[in-house]
């Protein structure tokens, strides 16, 4: 949605003048080799191998001086497994509103014995996206078996995108014969940047009739996915954008200062008194006036909007019209932004629009201005120094979508210059929340019954808050009662399904408490799933009372740094009330301590520590686990892994309980 706003102004300001049309020489007559030979690339140990990856992006002017864009995509893959054959048995073409925009389409299967099955154009199928209503076209490849090559290319006329476009040659498999070509009229100057050790794009000085930038790579090594990583952000990729138009002396075309003014003009449209009154009427449904602070008032209204207005990830005029949104209860991202801005105007609250990226897919580059980095919305409240994610149903003010934090963003501030309102932009860092704000804490009291130790009572309290509760607490009031009960049962019985829960109490199970009070479960159960008889001894599986823990294995050498969604902490307090005639033999098994400190500040930044105190036959076990870093560099991976595994080690701790 943000790109649509950008292009609306971008196109009008940049290309509305007459220029001589140019022939599309780069793509005319393009064809593939009628007798291809890709056998040299085959490796039966690889499930899929890229053997052709060619892209040509060609900007040119049409007969009336409008800039148009032609794209050629030519790809070929060797498929060596049933799974990959299933994954690649359809070729989906880019959405286009007109048959005329699809200039050329060819597709074929090259079997292992050399036979070629060419797909006819009349086998091009059409399907419809139910949500957006758009139709899309696709080929279904036929006759593909192990060792076959599927190959296709198409040329399409598409909408002009030149404020920032990302292309990535790196895949989860080896990609051979990669080439990228960008052609543009001589008056248009593009800028490019390569990331993650990808070779730079080169300007071809030998071409005179057009500008050309290119990149050719014989082999792009595969990058496999790894757990807890920002895989897509770490792939090799390039971004290109239009920077200059020498024909009309426009420079820094993709600059954020221009973007900010365009975004501001689109979002901060003047509102009539009638529309403001309708927004006020909606606000009155929230009882926001009972609250004493701006933050509390905003929170009340945010709860109401997110519970009653459905936000979709596509745009139409109706979906961005406040008056229609209040009737249909459906809004685009642009529309929901406009609605919140109207609310802030009525409340007289200072809120800045922030544009950023999801760092798991693309980290905001503060040194290269391109629209790629402006695809997610936030609001920033300078007085409260906090953020809101307006388009996320599970987020609330103070807890913005975590993947937008620990990232840079473009902050757009409204200014008034001689009674003329406009916007200025500044790139700032979006700080993540402290690790203490997101937690999963437990408090358990085990009262050992010497008459029937397996029927000993456990009083258990579990509290989750912040991002840890984000996918449960904010949605609780939207579920049907039977679904809500199932979720609560899973939340209570996360220790084991074998528990006999005697009673339970759930509090703060509503979206209005998210980020304010933790979702809390208090429940009592019998100890029997966690204790076993061993002759005259009992084995108390005390480690299981902190809940299931994952163990982190690494068979191959780690390649990607750790990237967490958010920082977090865990605090567990377990008390065991022992009968006077019982004792525990192996208390030192409880002690596990692995923590890592910052080498410069000596501050602890992540760790796991469990310890105990025995006093008056009451054993108190304290377990703390914390991760204050979102990004853990590769050199600290082993420390991170050991901390994760320390929690798994404690999970296996069992105590030997016997009579004195």
HELIX and SHEET records of a PDB file:
HELIX    1   1 UNK A    2  UNK A   15  1                                  14    
HELIX    2   2 UNK A   39  UNK A   41  5                                   3    
HELIX    3   3 UNK A   82  UNK A   87  1                                   6    
HELIX    4   4 UNK A   99  UNK A  101  5                                   3    
HELIX    5   5 UNK A  121  UNK A  123  5                                   3    
HELIX    6   6 UNK A  231  UNK A  234  1                                   4    
HELIX    7   7 UNK A  256  UNK A  267  1                                  12    
HELIX    8   8 UNK A  273  UNK A  284  1                                  12    
HELIX    9   9 UNK A  288  UNK A  290  5                                   3    
HELIX   10  10 UNK A  294  UNK A  308  1                                  15    
HELIX   11  11 UNK A  318  UNK A  320  5                                   3    
HELIX   12  12 UNK A  322  UNK A  328  1                                   7    
HELIX   13  13 UNK A  333  UNK A  347  1                                  15    
HELIX   14  14 UNK A  371  UNK A  373  5                                   3    
HELIX   15  15 UNK A  402  UNK A  404  5                                   3    
HELIX   16  16 UNK A  435  UNK A  437  5                                   3    
HELIX   17  17 UNK A  453  UNK A  455  5                                   3    
HELIX   18  18 UNK A  466  UNK A  469  5                                   4    
HELIX   19  19 UNK A  473  UNK A  478  5                                   6    
HELIX   20  20 UNK A  481  UNK A  492  1                                  12    
HELIX   21  21 UNK A  511  UNK A  513  5                                   3    
HELIX   22  22 UNK A  527  UNK A  530  5                                   4    
HELIX   23  23 UNK A  542  UNK A  546  5                                   5    
HELIX   24  24 UNK A  587  UNK A  590  5                                   4    
HELIX   25  25 UNK A  634  UNK A  636  5                                   3    
HELIX   26  26 UNK A  637  UNK A  651  1                                  15    
SHEET    1   A 8 UNK A 116  UNK A 118  0                                        
SHEET    2   A 8 UNK A 102  UNK A 110 -1                                        
SHEET    3   A 8 UNK A 148  UNK A 158 -1                                        
SHEET    4   A 8 UNK A  67  UNK A  79 -1                                        
SHEET    5   A 8 UNK A  48  UNK A  61 -1                                        
SHEET    6   A 8 UNK A 175  UNK A 184  1                                        
SHEET    7   A 8 UNK A 211  UNK A 220 -1                                        
SHEET    8   A 8 UNK A 202  UNK A 203 -1                                        
SHEET    1   B 3 UNK A  90  UNK A  92  0                                        
SHEET    2   B 3 UNK A 135  UNK A 140 -1                                        
SHEET    3   B 3 UNK A 125  UNK A 128 -1                                        
SHEET    1   C 3 UNK A 165  UNK A 167  0                                        
SHEET    2   C 3 UNK A 237  UNK A 245 -1                                        
SHEET    3   C 3 UNK A 188  UNK A 195 -1                                        
SHEET    1   D 3 UNK A 165  UNK A 167  0                                        
SHEET    2   D 3 UNK A 237  UNK A 245 -1                                        
SHEET    3   D 3 UNK A 250  UNK A 251 -1                                        
SHEET    1   E 2 UNK A 310  UNK A 312  0                                        
SHEET    2   E 2 UNK A 330  UNK A 332  1                                        
SHEET    1   F 5 UNK A 386  UNK A 388  0                                        
SHEET    2   F 5 UNK A 376  UNK A 381 -1                                        
SHEET    3   F 5 UNK A 352  UNK A 356 -1                                        
SHEET    4   F 5 UNK A 407  UNK A 417 -1                                        
SHEET    5   F 5 UNK A 420  UNK A 430 -1                                        
SHEET    1   G 8 UNK A 501  UNK A 507  0                                        
SHEET    2   G 8 UNK A 519  UNK A 526 -1                                        
SHEET    3   G 8 UNK A 457  UNK A 465 -1                                        
SHEET    4   G 8 UNK A 439  UNK A 447 -1                                        
SHEET    5   G 8 UNK A 568  UNK A 577  1                                        
SHEET    6   G 8 UNK A 618  UNK A 627 -1                                        
SHEET    7   G 8 UNK A 604  UNK A 615 -1                                        
SHEET    8   G 8 UNK A 592  UNK A 597 -1                                        
SHEET    1   H 4 UNK A 531  UNK A 534  0                                        
SHEET    2   H 4 UNK A 537  UNK A 540 -1                                        
SHEET    3   H 4 UNK A 655  UNK A 659 -1                                        
SHEET    4   H 4 UNK A 582  UNK A 584 -1                                        
SHEET    1   I 2 UNK A 562  UNK A 563  0                                        
SHEET    2   I 2 UNK A 631  UNK A 632 -1                                        
END                                                                             
